[in-house]
């Protein structure tokens, strides 16, 4: 067993364990922090596999932006910070369904890819990815960024009744 194998097993265990804590925690803010750990472990998996660009995009986009946006939305909507009773539901049906689906997918993938050997492809470079993103895909990225910004502004306006409200005339 090589060092890369040990790192893959350790980071995979951390990612799966913290992912399980994300969905089982009754604390909303702790779930967000467990999500940071899980996404960071996945970025570590990408680093071990040699995909440095994907790892840094994972850290910047998911850990940096999505989780901060999640915690910002929790604070903005004044959600309860402590344990919430409505987040504590019976876990047995979810465990049975999730375990059954996971086992079924594992069997399906093991059977589908057992004897097929795929040729190795040339590794991509950051230069080729940059040419694609900033060439043909720059307009969709800009449209999505404007859409996300307008959704954030709309969420702020909807969740805060004092923003945009007309002042009441005083008698």
C-alpha positions as a LaTeX table, in Angstrom:
\begin{tabular}{lrrr}
\hline
Residue & $x$ (\AA) & $y$ (\AA) & $z$ (\AA) \\
\hline
Unk1 & 0.00 & 0.00 & 0.00 \\
Unk2 & 1.48 & 3.32 & $-1.08$ \\
Unk3 & 1.27 & 6.71 & 0.59 \\
Unk4 & $-1.26$ & 7.81 & $-2.03$ \\
Unk5 & $-3.50$ & 4.85 & $-1.15$ \\
Unk6 & $-3.36$ & 5.69 & 2.55 \\
Unk7 & $-4.16$ & 9.35 & 1.83 \\
Unk8 & $-7.07$ & 8.37 & $-0.40$ \\
Unk9 & $-8.49$ & 6.11 & 2.30 \\
Unk10 & $-8.02$ & 8.69 & 5.05 \\
Unk11 & $-9.47$ & 11.59 & 3.06 \\
Unk12 & $-12.33$ & 9.42 & 1.81 \\
Unk13 & $-13.16$ & 8.41 & 5.37 \\
Unk14 & $-13.11$ & 12.04 & 6.50 \\
Unk15 & $-15.31$ & 13.10 & 3.55 \\
Unk16 & $-17.88$ & 10.35 & 4.11 \\
Unk17 & $-17.89$ & 10.80 & 7.90 \\
Unk18 & $-18.34$ & 14.56 & 7.77 \\
Unk19 & $-20.92$ & 14.15 & 5.01 \\
Unk20 & $-22.90$ & 11.87 & 7.30 \\
Unk21 & $-22.60$ & 14.47 & 10.07 \\
Unk22 & $-23.95$ & 17.14 & 7.68 \\
Unk23 & $-27.24$ & 15.31 & 7.26 \\
Unk24 & $-27.57$ & 13.97 & 10.81 \\
Unk25 & $-26.69$ & 17.07 & 12.83 \\
Unk26 & $-29.52$ & 18.96 & 14.49 \\
Unk27 & $-27.45$ & 22.18 & 14.54 \\
Unk28 & $-27.74$ & 24.09 & 11.28 \\
Unk29 & $-24.48$ & 26.02 & 11.68 \\
Unk30 & $-22.55$ & 22.89 & 12.65 \\
Unk31 & $-23.94$ & 21.20 & 9.54 \\
Unk32 & $-22.47$ & 24.03 & 7.49 \\
Unk33 & $-19.10$ & 23.59 & 9.17 \\
Unk34 & $-19.20$ & 19.83 & 8.61 \\
Unk35 & $-19.88$ & 20.63 & 4.96 \\
Unk36 & $-16.68$ & 22.70 & 4.89 \\
Unk37 & $-14.73$ & 19.71 & 6.24 \\
Unk38 & $-16.32$ & 17.34 & 3.72 \\
Unk39 & $-15.67$ & 19.60 & 0.74 \\
Unk40 & $-12.11$ & 20.23 & 1.95 \\
Unk41 & $-11.49$ & 16.48 & 2.13 \\
Unk42 & $-12.79$ & 16.11 & $-1.42$ \\
Unk43 & $-10.37$ & 18.85 & $-2.51$ \\
Unk44 & $-7.62$ & 16.85 & $-0.81$ \\
Unk45 & $-8.69$ & 13.80 & $-2.80$ \\
Unk46 & $-8.35$ & 15.81 & $-6.00$ \\
Unk47 & $-4.84$ & 16.89 & $-4.94$ \\
Unk48 & $-3.80$ & 13.29 & $-4.29$ \\
Unk49 & $-5.12$ & 12.29 & $-7.71$ \\
Unk50 & $-3.07$ & 15.03 & $-9.39$ \\
Unk51 & $-5.90$ & 17.39 & $-10.36$ \\
Unk52 & $-4.59$ & 20.57 & $-8.75$ \\
Unk53 & $-6.80$ & 22.93 & $-10.73$ \\
Unk54 & $-9.96$ & 21.04 & $-9.81$ \\
Unk55 & $-8.87$ & 20.97 & $-6.16$ \\
Unk56 & $-8.38$ & 24.73 & $-6.00$ \\
Unk57 & $-11.64$ & 25.36 & $-7.82$ \\
Unk58 & $-13.30$ & 23.09 & $-5.25$ \\
Unk59 & $-11.81$ & 25.12 & $-2.41$ \\
Unk60 & $-12.56$ & 28.52 & $-3.91$ \\
Unk61 & $-16.03$ & 27.87 & $-5.26$ \\
Unk62 & $-17.57$ & 25.35 & $-2.91$ \\
Unk63 & $-15.78$ & 25.88 & 0.37 \\
Unk64 & $-15.26$ & 29.59 & $-0.09$ \\
Unk65 & $-18.47$ & 30.71 & $-1.73$ \\
Unk66 & $-21.25$ & 28.19 & $-1.29$ \\
Unk67 & $-20.69$ & 27.53 & 2.41 \\
Unk68 & $-20.24$ & 31.22 & 3.18 \\
Unk69 & $-23.46$ & 31.89 & 1.26 \\
Unk70 & $-25.21$ & 29.15 & 3.27 \\
Unk71 & $-24.06$ & 30.60 & 6.59 \\
Unk72 & $-24.89$ & 34.12 & 5.40 \\
Unk73 & $-28.41$ & 32.99 & 4.51 \\
Unk74 & $-28.81$ & 31.36 & 7.93 \\
Unk75 & $-27.81$ & 34.60 & 9.64 \\
Unk76 & $-29.87$ & 36.75 & 7.28 \\
Unk77 & $-33.09$ & 34.82 & 7.79 \\
Unk78 & $-32.55$ & 34.76 & 11.55 \\
Unk79 & $-32.76$ & 30.97 & 11.67 \\
Unk80 & $-32.26$ & 29.37 & 15.07 \\
Unk81 & $-28.59$ & 28.77 & 15.80 \\
Unk82 & $-28.99$ & 25.98 & 18.36 \\
Unk83 & $-30.49$ & 22.54 & 17.91 \\
Unk84 & $-33.78$ & 22.56 & 16.07 \\
Unk85 & $-36.54$ & 20.08 & 16.86 \\
Unk86 & $-37.86$ & 20.04 & 13.30 \\
Unk87 & $-34.47$ & 18.85 & 12.01 \\
Unk88 & $-34.61$ & 15.74 & 14.20 \\
Unk89 & $-36.56$ & 13.16 & 12.22 \\
Unk90 & $-36.53$ & 9.36 & 12.38 \\
Unk91 & $-33.39$ & 8.19 & 10.60 \\
Unk92 & $-34.27$ & 4.54 & 10.00 \\
Unk93 & $-36.23$ & 5.03 & 6.73 \\
Unk94 & $-33.50$ & 7.28 & 5.34 \\
Unk95 & $-30.78$ & 4.81 & 6.32 \\
Unk96 & $-32.66$ & 1.91 & 4.71 \\
Unk97 & $-33.39$ & 3.78 & 1.49 \\
Unk98 & $-29.90$ & 5.32 & 1.24 \\
Unk99 & $-28.16$ & 2.06 & 2.09 \\
Unk100 & $-30.27$ & 0.12 & $-0.40$ \\
Unk101 & $-29.63$ & 2.63 & $-3.17$ \\
Unk102 & $-25.91$ & 2.75 & $-2.37$ \\
Unk103 & $-25.60$ & $-1.05$ & $-2.40$ \\
Unk104 & $-27.61$ & $-1.27$ & $-5.62$ \\
Unk105 & $-25.42$ & 1.33 & $-7.33$ \\
Unk106 & $-22.25$ & $-0.40$ & $-6.11$ \\
Unk107 & $-23.41$ & $-3.72$ & $-7.55$ \\
Unk108 & $-24.48$ & $-2.03$ & $-10.79$ \\
Unk109 & $-21.15$ & $-0.25$ & $-11.25$ \\
Unk110 & $-19.10$ & $-3.31$ & $-10.28$ \\
Unk111 & $-20.99$ & $-5.42$ & $-12.80$ \\
Unk112 & $-20.94$ & $-2.81$ & $-15.56$ \\
Unk113 & $-17.22$ & $-2.02$ & $-15.42$ \\
Unk114 & $-15.76$ & $-5.34$ & $-14.29$ \\
Unk115 & $-14.04$ & $-6.59$ & $-17.45$ \\
Unk116 & $-13.77$ & $-3.45$ & $-19.53$ \\
Unk117 & $-10.37$ & $-1.83$ & $-19.89$ \\
Unk118 & $-10.43$ & 1.79 & $-20.93$ \\
Unk119 & $-7.39$ & 3.44 & $-22.52$ \\
Unk120 & $-5.75$ & 6.20 & $-20.54$ \\
Unk121 & $-6.40$ & 9.66 & $-21.86$ \\
Unk122 & $-3.89$ & 12.48 & $-22.04$ \\
Unk123 & $-4.02$ & 14.57 & $-18.86$ \\
Unk124 & $-5.55$ & 17.98 & $-19.24$ \\
Unk125 & $-3.63$ & 21.11 & $-18.41$ \\
Unk126 & $-4.76$ & 24.29 & $-16.71$ \\
Unk127 & $-3.95$ & 26.14 & $-19.93$ \\
Unk128 & $-6.43$ & 24.07 & $-21.98$ \\
Unk129 & $-9.11$ & 24.42 & $-19.32$ \\
Unk130 & $-8.54$ & 28.19 & $-19.20$ \\
Unk131 & $-8.79$ & 28.43 & $-22.99$ \\
Unk132 & $-12.14$ & 26.61 & $-22.91$ \\
Unk133 & $-13.62$ & 28.55 & $-19.99$ \\
Unk134 & $-12.52$ & 32.00 & $-21.13$ \\
Unk135 & $-13.12$ & 31.27 & $-24.79$ \\
Unk136 & $-16.42$ & 29.67 & $-25.60$ \\
Unk137 & $-17.90$ & 29.61 & $-22.08$ \\
Unk138 & $-17.32$ & 33.16 & $-20.84$ \\
Unk139 & $-20.85$ & 34.39 & $-21.64$ \\
Unk140 & $-22.68$ & 31.59 & $-19.76$ \\
Unk141 & $-20.45$ & 32.19 & $-16.72$ \\
Unk142 & $-21.25$ & 35.90 & $-16.74$ \\
Unk143 & $-24.98$ & 35.25 & $-17.13$ \\
Unk144 & $-24.94$ & 32.83 & $-14.20$ \\
Unk145 & $-23.04$ & 35.33 & $-12.05$ \\
Unk146 & $-25.62$ & 38.04 & $-12.76$ \\
Unk147 & $-28.43$ & 35.57 & $-12.01$ \\
Unk148 & $-26.86$ & 34.57 & $-8.67$ \\
Unk149 & $-26.27$ & 38.19 & $-7.71$ \\
Unk150 & $-29.88$ & 39.13 & $-8.45$ \\
Unk151 & $-31.08$ & 36.09 & $-6.47$ \\
Unk152 & $-28.99$ & 37.18 & $-3.50$ \\
Unk153 & $-30.34$ & 40.72 & $-3.63$ \\
Unk154 & $-33.88$ & 39.34 & $-3.95$ \\
Unk155 & $-33.35$ & 37.08 & $-0.93$ \\
Unk156 & $-32.16$ & 40.04 & 1.13 \\
Unk157 & $-35.17$ & 42.14 & 0.13 \\
Unk158 & $-37.64$ & 39.33 & 0.83 \\
Unk159 & $-36.17$ & 38.33 & 4.19 \\
Unk160 & $-35.77$ & 41.82 & 5.62 \\
Unk161 & $-39.05$ & 43.71 & 5.87 \\
Unk162 & $-37.25$ & 46.92 & 6.82 \\
Unk163 & $-35.33$ & 47.02 & 3.52 \\
Unk164 & $-37.27$ & 48.83 & 0.86 \\
Unk165 & $-40.23$ & 49.58 & 3.13 \\
Unk166 & $-41.87$ & 52.94 & 2.88 \\
Unk167 & $-41.61$ & 55.05 & 5.99 \\
Unk168 & $-44.87$ & 55.41 & 7.87 \\
Unk169 & $-46.04$ & 59.00 & 8.22 \\
Unk170 & $-45.90$ & 60.16 & 11.79 \\
Unk171 & $-48.87$ & 62.09 & 13.10 \\
\hline
\end{tabular}
